[in-house]
Amino acid sequence: MNHRLIPAFLFLVPLLLEGGCGSTAQHLSVDTPPRTLPIIDGRSAKPASFINVVNRLAEAEVIVVGEEHDDLLAHRFQVELVRGLHQRCPHLVLALEMVERDQQTPLDDYLEGVIDDRTFVEAVRSESRGQALFIKHCLPLIQLAKQLDIPVVAANAPRPLVRAARIEGYEHLEAMPQETRRLFDIPDQLDDGPYRRRVEQLMWDAGSIINRDKIDAFMRAQELWDQTMACSVLQALDAGGDPVVLVVGRFHGDFGGGTINRILEERPEVDLRYVVTIGGPPGRLRLEDADRADHVVYTGKPSD
């Protein structure tokens, strides 16, 4: 089944507005059991249980999980989601934005027990703050993969090459040796639709003085990430991943843009589902989240 995010805005308006204005923000405890987090169908705006969502996702070929990187409860939800999916899909493969392609060897060594936690973390994060955040937010999911013998793909382009794409352009990357070229994938052209508009808004919100050249430079970096992760997912799918679960920052997946769009451009027939965790207060589907994903999980983003 070819899956697309189905526009549902007009259908959802009554459900979205019902009881919305009078609601009070709620914050969940960081110890909230992840499987009890409220999950809402992004098309019907109706609540869904964790088990039902896992069963639906298990039918897909590709599952993209969007996150806010600093949301600890969201990361705990991911662990339970992958655990539940693996019980139904023993050939599941995990792909991660937060590990870059040139870090595949230490990742494999860790999964095979050749190196310990500390050595692995030091191999993928050079600074102490980055190491602490990786241990807190990312390592538990990789530890689960190690425990369950789940293959893990280092899906992203190395940051120095992304920086080179932004500053020097794709032509500079195309001239690199073949050994380096395997670490990234370049899109045929830059997005000029809603995804670009969202990037522009992001830059405005950050207080940037923007012009077309500046936006193009940002898009070159952003879409090198997107294309590289999309190709990493499809390579894992072709190698037997069933399904492939990609964990990314949600900007890369929201509203069917970014990495999701690149996957569907390369493989229009693929059955893809998107579940996103958002740090907003639990409750009904918010107006701005209509059509954002197949399933929306509100975590309340508890302080930790």
RODO-247104 format. One record per residue (C-alpha): residue number from 0; z, x, y. Coordinates in nm, 2 decimals, always signed. Layout:
+------+--------+--------+--------+
| nupa |     pz |     px |     py |
+------+--------+--------+--------+
|  NUM |      Z |      X |      Y |
...
+------+--------+--------+--------+
END
This chain:
+------+--------+--------+--------+
| nupa |     pz |     px |     py |
+------+--------+--------+--------+
|    0 |  +0.00 |  +0.00 |  +0.00 |
|    1 |  -0.10 |  +0.14 |  +0.34 |
|    2 |  +0.20 |  +0.11 |  +0.56 |
|    3 |  +0.19 |  +0.08 |  +0.94 |
|    4 |  +0.46 |  -0.01 |  +1.19 |
|    5 |  +0.38 |  -0.38 |  +1.26 |
|    6 |  +0.41 |  -0.50 |  +1.62 |
|    7 |  +0.69 |  -0.75 |  +1.62 |
|    8 |  +0.80 |  -0.76 |  +1.98 |
|    9 |  +0.72 |  -1.13 |  +2.06 |
|   10 |  +0.86 |  -1.25 |  +1.73 |
|   11 |  +1.18 |  -1.05 |  +1.78 |
|   12 |  +1.26 |  -1.15 |  +2.14 |
|   13 |  +1.48 |  -1.45 |  +2.06 |
|   14 |  +1.68 |  -1.25 |  +1.80 |
|   15 |  +1.71 |  -0.96 |  +2.03 |
|   16 |  +1.84 |  -1.16 |  +2.32 |
|   17 |  +2.08 |  -1.37 |  +2.12 |
|   18 |  +2.43 |  -1.26 |  +2.20 |
|   19 |  +2.31 |  -0.93 |  +2.36 |
|   20 |  +2.44 |  -0.93 |  +2.71 |
|   21 |  +2.80 |  -1.01 |  +2.64 |
|   22 |  +2.85 |  -0.75 |  +2.37 |
|   23 |  +3.10 |  -0.47 |  +2.41 |
|   24 |  +3.01 |  -0.11 |  +2.30 |
|   25 |  +3.17 |  -0.01 |  +1.97 |
|   26 |  +3.24 |  +0.34 |  +1.85 |
|   27 |  +3.27 |  +0.40 |  +1.48 |
|   28 |  +3.51 |  +0.65 |  +1.33 |
|   29 |  +3.35 |  +0.97 |  +1.20 |
|   30 |  +3.51 |  +0.88 |  +0.87 |
|   31 |  +3.33 |  +0.56 |  +0.84 |
|   32 |  +3.17 |  +0.54 |  +0.49 |
|   33 |  +2.80 |  +0.61 |  +0.56 |
|   34 |  +2.68 |  +0.34 |  +0.31 |
|   35 |  +2.86 |  +0.07 |  +0.52 |
|   36 |  +2.68 |  +0.15 |  +0.84 |
|   37 |  +2.49 |  -0.15 |  +0.98 |
|   38 |  +2.11 |  -0.13 |  +0.90 |
|   39 |  +1.86 |  -0.36 |  +1.07 |
|   40 |  +1.51 |  -0.44 |  +0.97 |
|   41 |  +1.30 |  -0.31 |  +1.25 |
|   42 |  +1.04 |  -0.59 |  +1.21 |
|   43 |  +1.24 |  -0.90 |  +1.14 |
|   44 |  +1.56 |  -0.79 |  +1.32 |
|   45 |  +1.76 |  -0.90 |  +1.02 |
|   46 |  +2.05 |  -0.70 |  +0.86 |
|   47 |  +1.98 |  -0.52 |  +0.54 |
|   48 |  +2.22 |  -0.37 |  +0.29 |
|   49 |  +2.22 |  +0.00 |  +0.20 |
|   50 |  +2.11 |  -0.07 |  -0.16 |
|   51 |  +1.82 |  -0.30 |  -0.06 |
|   52 |  +1.70 |  -0.04 |  +0.19 |
|   53 |  +1.71 |  +0.24 |  -0.07 |
|   54 |  +1.52 |  +0.02 |  -0.31 |
|   55 |  +1.25 |  -0.05 |  -0.06 |
|   56 |  +1.22 |  +0.31 |  +0.05 |
|   57 |  +1.19 |  +0.42 |  -0.31 |
|   58 |  +0.86 |  +0.24 |  -0.33 |
|   59 |  +0.70 |  +0.47 |  -0.07 |
|   60 |  +0.52 |  +0.80 |  -0.11 |
|   61 |  +0.66 |  +0.95 |  +0.22 |
|   62 |  +0.99 |  +0.86 |  +0.38 |
|   63 |  +1.06 |  +0.99 |  +0.73 |
|   64 |  +1.42 |  +1.00 |  +0.84 |
|   65 |  +1.46 |  +1.03 |  +1.22 |
|   66 |  +1.79 |  +1.16 |  +1.36 |
|   67 |  +1.97 |  +1.26 |  +1.67 |
|   68 |  +2.06 |  +1.62 |  +1.59 |
|   69 |  +2.42 |  +1.60 |  +1.71 |
|   70 |  +2.52 |  +1.28 |  +1.53 |
|   71 |  +2.76 |  +1.38 |  +1.25 |
|   72 |  +2.78 |  +1.03 |  +1.10 |
|   73 |  +2.40 |  +1.02 |  +1.09 |
|   74 |  +2.39 |  +1.34 |  +0.88 |
|   75 |  +2.64 |  +1.19 |  +0.64 |
|   76 |  +2.42 |  +0.89 |  +0.61 |
|   77 |  +2.13 |  +1.11 |  +0.52 |
|   78 |  +2.33 |  +1.27 |  +0.24 |
|   79 |  +2.40 |  +0.93 |  +0.09 |
|   80 |  +2.05 |  +0.81 |  +0.15 |
|   81 |  +1.90 |  +1.11 |  -0.04 |
|   82 |  +2.16 |  +1.07 |  -0.31 |
|   83 |  +2.07 |  +0.71 |  -0.36 |
|   84 |  +1.69 |  +0.78 |  -0.35 |
|   85 |  +1.72 |  +1.06 |  -0.60 |
|   86 |  +1.89 |  +0.83 |  -0.85 |
|   87 |  +1.58 |  +0.61 |  -0.84 |
|   88 |  +1.32 |  +0.89 |  -0.78 |
|   89 |  +1.40 |  +1.21 |  -0.98 |
|   90 |  +1.09 |  +1.38 |  -0.85 |
|   91 |  +1.20 |  +1.35 |  -0.49 |
|   92 |  +1.12 |  +1.65 |  -0.26 |
|   93 |  +1.31 |  +1.71 |  +0.06 |
|   94 |  +1.14 |  +1.85 |  +0.37 |
|   95 |  +1.33 |  +1.97 |  +0.67 |
|   96 |  +1.24 |  +2.01 |  +1.04 |
|   97 |  +1.54 |  +2.24 |  +1.09 |
|   98 |  +1.42 |  +2.51 |  +0.85 |
|   99 |  +1.10 |  +2.70 |  +0.95 |
|  100 |  +0.82 |  +2.80 |  +0.71 |
|  101 |  +0.91 |  +3.17 |  +0.74 |
|  102 |  +1.26 |  +3.09 |  +0.61 |
|  103 |  +1.14 |  +2.94 |  +0.28 |
|  104 |  +1.24 |  +3.25 |  +0.08 |
|  105 |  +1.61 |  +3.25 |  +0.19 |
|  106 |  +1.61 |  +2.87 |  +0.14 |
|  107 |  +1.48 |  +2.91 |  -0.22 |
|  108 |  +1.72 |  +3.19 |  -0.28 |
|  109 |  +2.01 |  +2.97 |  -0.17 |
|  110 |  +1.89 |  +2.67 |  -0.39 |
|  111 |  +1.86 |  +2.90 |  -0.69 |
|  112 |  +2.21 |  +3.05 |  -0.63 |
|  113 |  +2.09 |  +3.40 |  -0.55 |
|  114 |  +2.27 |  +3.40 |  -0.21 |
|  115 |  +2.58 |  +3.22 |  -0.09 |
|  116 |  +2.63 |  +2.97 |  +0.20 |
|  117 |  +2.72 |  +3.24 |  +0.45 |
|  118 |  +2.42 |  +3.46 |  +0.37 |
|  119 |  +2.18 |  +3.16 |  +0.38 |
|  120 |  +2.31 |  +3.03 |  +0.72 |
|  121 |  +2.29 |  +3.38 |  +0.87 |
|  122 |  +1.93 |  +3.40 |  +0.75 |
|  123 |  +1.82 |  +3.08 |  +0.92 |
|  124 |  +2.04 |  +3.10 |  +1.24 |
|  125 |  +2.09 |  +3.42 |  +1.42 |
|  126 |  +2.35 |  +3.31 |  +1.68 |
|  127 |  +2.71 |  +3.21 |  +1.60 |
|  128 |  +2.69 |  +2.87 |  +1.78 |
|  129 |  +2.37 |  +2.79 |  +1.60 |
|  130 |  +2.53 |  +2.89 |  +1.27 |
|  131 |  +2.83 |  +2.66 |  +1.33 |
|  132 |  +2.61 |  +2.37 |  +1.42 |
|  133 |  +2.39 |  +2.43 |  +1.11 |
|  134 |  +2.70 |  +2.44 |  +0.89 |
|  135 |  +2.83 |  +2.12 |  +1.04 |
|  136 |  +2.52 |  +1.91 |  +1.06 |
|  137 |  +2.25 |  +2.05 |  +0.82 |
|  138 |  +2.41 |  +2.24 |  +0.54 |
|  139 |  +2.57 |  +1.94 |  +0.36 |
|  140 |  +2.22 |  +1.79 |  +0.29 |
|  141 |  +2.09 |  +2.12 |  +0.15 |
|  142 |  +2.41 |  +2.16 |  -0.06 |
|  143 |  +2.33 |  +1.82 |  -0.21 |
|  144 |  +1.98 |  +1.93 |  -0.28 |
|  145 |  +2.12 |  +2.24 |  -0.46 |
|  146 |  +2.36 |  +2.03 |  -0.66 |
|  147 |  +2.09 |  +1.78 |  -0.77 |
|  148 |  +1.82 |  +2.04 |  -0.81 |
|  149 |  +1.60 |  +1.88 |  -0.55 |
|  150 |  +1.32 |  +2.11 |  -0.42 |
|  151 |  +1.34 |  +2.16 |  -0.04 |
|  152 |  +1.05 |  +2.25 |  +0.19 |
|  153 |  +1.09 |  +2.45 |  +0.50 |
|  154 |  +0.86 |  +2.22 |  +0.70 |
|  155 |  +0.85 |  +2.35 |  +1.06 |
|  156 |  +0.66 |  +2.61 |  +1.25 |
|  157 |  +0.86 |  +2.92 |  +1.36 |
|  158 |  +0.99 |  +2.89 |  +1.71 |
|  159 |  +0.83 |  +3.21 |  +1.84 |
|  160 |  +0.49 |  +3.07 |  +1.74 |
|  161 |  +0.56 |  +2.74 |  +1.90 |
|  162 |  +0.66 |  +2.92 |  +2.22 |
|  163 |  +0.33 |  +3.12 |  +2.20 |
|  164 |  +0.14 |  +2.79 |  +2.17 |
|  165 |  +0.30 |  +2.66 |  +2.48 |
|  166 |  +0.26 |  +2.97 |  +2.69 |
|  167 |  -0.07 |  +3.12 |  +2.56 |
|  168 |  -0.25 |  +2.83 |  +2.40 |
|  169 |  -0.39 |  +2.76 |  +2.06 |
|  170 |  -0.66 |  +3.02 |  +2.09 |
|  171 |  -0.40 |  +3.28 |  +2.08 |
|  172 |  -0.26 |  +3.14 |  +1.75 |
|  173 |  -0.61 |  +3.11 |  +1.60 |
|  174 |  -0.66 |  +3.48 |  +1.65 |
|  175 |  -0.35 |  +3.58 |  +1.45 |
|  176 |  -0.38 |  +3.73 |  +1.10 |
|  177 |  -0.41 |  +3.49 |  +0.80 |
|  178 |  -0.06 |  +3.58 |  +0.68 |
|  179 |  +0.08 |  +3.45 |  +1.01 |
|  180 |  -0.16 |  +3.15 |  +1.02 |
|  181 |  +0.00 |  +3.01 |  +0.70 |
|  182 |  +0.32 |  +2.95 |  +0.90 |
|  183 |  +0.17 |  +2.68 |  +1.12 |
|  184 |  -0.11 |  +2.41 |  +1.15 |
|  185 |  -0.29 |  +2.34 |  +1.47 |
|  186 |  -0.40 |  +1.98 |  +1.55 |
|  187 |  -0.76 |  +1.91 |  +1.62 |
|  188 |  -0.68 |  +1.77 |  +1.96 |
|  189 |  -0.38 |  +1.67 |  +2.17 |
|  190 |  -0.25 |  +1.31 |  +2.17 |
|  191 |  -0.35 |  +1.12 |  +2.48 |
|  192 |  -0.18 |  +0.79 |  +2.41 |
|  193 |  +0.17 |  +0.64 |  +2.40 |
|  194 |  +0.32 |  +0.96 |  +2.25 |
|  195 |  +0.20 |  +1.16 |  +2.55 |
|  196 |  +0.34 |  +0.90 |  +2.78 |
|  197 |  +0.68 |  +0.93 |  +2.61 |
|  198 |  +0.67 |  +1.31 |  +2.65 |
|  199 |  +0.58 |  +1.26 |  +3.02 |
|  200 |  +0.88 |  +1.03 |  +3.06 |
|  201 |  +1.10 |  +1.28 |  +2.88 |
|  202 |  +1.00 |  +1.55 |  +3.13 |
|  203 |  +1.06 |  +1.32 |  +3.43 |
|  204 |  +1.40 |  +1.22 |  +3.30 |
|  205 |  +1.48 |  +1.59 |  +3.27 |
|  206 |  +1.40 |  +1.64 |  +3.63 |
|  207 |  +1.09 |  +1.85 |  +3.57 |
|  208 |  +0.81 |  +1.87 |  +3.84 |
|  209 |  +0.52 |  +1.79 |  +3.61 |
|  210 |  +0.14 |  +1.83 |  +3.64 |
|  211 |  -0.13 |  +1.81 |  +3.37 |
|  212 |  -0.12 |  +2.18 |  +3.29 |
|  213 |  +0.26 |  +2.16 |  +3.24 |
|  214 |  +0.23 |  +1.85 |  +3.02 |
|  215 |  -0.05 |  +2.00 |  +2.81 |
|  216 |  +0.16 |  +2.31 |  +2.76 |
|  217 |  +0.46 |  +2.10 |  +2.64 |
|  218 |  +0.23 |  +1.89 |  +2.42 |
|  219 |  +0.08 |  +2.20 |  +2.26 |
|  220 |  +0.43 |  +2.30 |  +2.15 |
|  221 |  +0.54 |  +1.95 |  +2.05 |
|  222 |  +0.22 |  +1.88 |  +1.85 |
|  223 |  +0.22 |  +2.22 |  +1.67 |
|  224 |  +0.56 |  +2.11 |  +1.54 |
|  225 |  +0.41 |  +1.77 |  +1.45 |
|  226 |  +0.10 |  +1.89 |  +1.28 |
|  227 |  +0.28 |  +2.17 |  +1.09 |
|  228 |  +0.54 |  +1.92 |  +0.95 |
|  229 |  +0.28 |  +1.67 |  +0.87 |
|  230 |  +0.08 |  +1.92 |  +0.66 |
|  231 |  +0.41 |  +2.05 |  +0.50 |
|  232 |  +0.48 |  +1.69 |  +0.39 |
|  233 |  +0.13 |  +1.63 |  +0.25 |
|  234 |  +0.13 |  +1.97 |  +0.07 |
|  235 |  +0.46 |  +1.87 |  -0.10 |
|  236 |  +0.31 |  +1.53 |  -0.18 |
|  237 |  +0.00 |  +1.69 |  -0.34 |
|  238 |  +0.23 |  +1.92 |  -0.54 |
|  239 |  +0.41 |  +1.63 |  -0.71 |
|  240 |  +0.67 |  +1.52 |  -0.46 |
|  241 |  +0.75 |  +1.15 |  -0.53 |
|  242 |  +0.85 |  +1.07 |  -0.27 |
|  243 |  +0.86 |  +1.33 |  +0.00 |
|  244 |  +1.16 |  +1.28 |  +0.23 |
|  245 |  +1.11 |  +1.44 |  +0.58 |
|  246 |  +1.42 |  +1.47 |  +0.81 |
|  247 |  +1.32 |  +1.52 |  +1.17 |
|  248 |  +1.45 |  +1.46 |  +1.52 |
|  249 |  +1.37 |  +1.10 |  +1.59 |
|  250 |  +1.13 |  +1.17 |  +1.89 |
|  251 |  +0.89 |  +1.30 |  +1.62 |
|  252 |  +0.89 |  +0.96 |  +1.44 |
|  253 |  +0.98 |  +0.68 |  +1.68 |
|  254 |  +0.72 |  +0.41 |  +1.73 |
|  255 |  +0.48 |  +0.57 |  +1.48 |
|  256 |  +0.41 |  +0.87 |  +1.70 |
|  257 |  +0.43 |  +1.24 |  +1.66 |
|  258 |  +0.46 |  +1.36 |  +1.31 |
|  259 |  +0.42 |  +1.02 |  +1.16 |
|  260 |  +0.09 |  +0.97 |  +1.34 |
|  261 |  -0.03 |  +1.31 |  +1.22 |
|  262 |  +0.05 |  +1.23 |  +0.86 |
|  263 |  -0.14 |  +0.90 |  +0.88 |
|  264 |  -0.43 |  +1.07 |  +1.06 |
|  265 |  -0.46 |  +1.32 |  +0.77 |
|  266 |  -0.39 |  +1.06 |  +0.50 |
|  267 |  -0.45 |  +0.70 |  +0.62 |
|  268 |  -0.39 |  +0.55 |  +0.28 |
|  269 |  -0.04 |  +0.70 |  +0.23 |
|  270 |  +0.25 |  +0.46 |  +0.19 |
|  271 |  +0.49 |  +0.58 |  +0.46 |
|  272 |  +0.83 |  +0.43 |  +0.57 |
|  273 |  +1.04 |  +0.53 |  +0.86 |
|  274 |  +1.42 |  +0.49 |  +0.89 |
|  275 |  +1.59 |  +0.60 |  +1.21 |
|  276 |  +1.96 |  +0.66 |  +1.29 |
|  277 |  +2.05 |  +0.59 |  +1.66 |
|  278 |  +2.38 |  +0.67 |  +1.83 |
|  279 |  +2.40 |  +0.32 |  +1.99 |
|  280 |  +2.68 |  +0.08 |  +1.93 |
|  281 |  +2.65 |  -0.13 |  +1.61 |
|  282 |  +2.52 |  -0.48 |  +1.66 |
|  283 |  +2.19 |  -0.66 |  +1.69 |
|  284 |  +1.86 |  -0.48 |  +1.72 |
|  285 |  +1.83 |  -0.37 |  +2.08 |
|  286 |  +1.52 |  -0.47 |  +2.28 |
|  287 |  +1.42 |  -0.11 |  +2.32 |
|  288 |  +1.43 |  -0.05 |  +1.95 |
|  289 |  +1.19 |  -0.32 |  +1.85 |
|  290 |  +0.91 |  -0.16 |  +1.64 |
|  291 |  +1.08 |  +0.18 |  +1.66 |
|  292 |  +1.11 |  +0.20 |  +1.28 |
|  293 |  +1.11 |  +0.01 |  +0.96 |
|  294 |  +1.49 |  +0.03 |  +0.94 |
|  295 |  +1.73 |  +0.11 |  +1.23 |
|  296 |  +2.08 |  +0.24 |  +1.16 |
|  297 |  +2.33 |  +0.23 |  +1.45 |
|  298 |  +2.60 |  +0.49 |  +1.41 |
|  299 |  +2.80 |  +0.45 |  +1.74 |
|  300 |  +2.77 |  +0.83 |  +1.75 |
|  301 |  +3.15 |  +0.89 |  +1.71 |
|  302 |  +3.29 |  +1.19 |  +1.88 |
|  303 |  +3.40 |  +1.47 |  +1.64 |
+------+--------+--------+--------+
END
